[in-house]
Each structure stands twice: as C-alpha cells, then as structure tokens.
Amino acid sequence: MPEPTEETTAKHRAAVAAMKGAKTAMDAVLERNAALERALASARDALIDAKRYIARDVYLYRSGGNEQQSVHQLIDAHVAQLQKVLG
C-alpha cells in the first residue's frame, strides 16, 4: 500500500474536521428540537389544566363581537393542533 502524501493527509484531516463540525451542528439542532418539543408539550398540558378551571358556558367574542366561540372549543382546537405537531 502506498504511503499517504502530505496532501492526502491534509485532505483527510480537513474532512475529519468538517465531519466533527457537522456532528456538533447536528447535535445542537437535535437539542433545540427536543427543547421545542418540551415547550409545546408543556403548553398543551397547561391548556388542558386551565380548561378544568373554566366553566363550560364561557364564551369568547370574536370578529368585532358578532361571533362567539366556546372557550372550551378554542382550547380543544389549540390542544389538537399542538398534539398534531407533537405526533
């Protein structure tokens, strides 16, 4: 097997350094993703907990006061959206 040249060794070292950088960046992205998932799960759980303290006949007026929506329905919609994102 031929002896590696300085150029080949330098290319190899550069490639290894690039892979280490890519791995570090990937680890950072995965940690950020995990943190965002924890935040979404926490928001979902907070909405579910808050819903317990809100009467079923509480409504929110929307569109300049012409339309009303149940707060429970609104919370359920947001919880469903969060659950869809979380999987």
Stockholm file with secondary structure:
# STOCKHOLM 1.0

chainA/1-87         MPEPTEETTAKHRAAVAAMKGAKTAMDAVLERNAALERALASARDALIDAKRYIARDVYLYRSGGNEQQSVHQLIDAHVAQLQKVLG
#=GR chainA/1-87 SS CCCCCHHHHHHHHHHHHHHHHHHHHHHHHHHHHHHHHHHHHHHHHHHHHHHTTSCTTCEEEETTTTEEEEHHHHHHHHHHHHHHHHC
#=GC SS_cons        CCCCCHHHHHHHHHHHHHHHHHHHHHHHHHHHHHHHHHHHHHHHHHHHHHHTTSCTTCEEEETTTTEEEEHHHHHHHHHHHHHHHHC
//
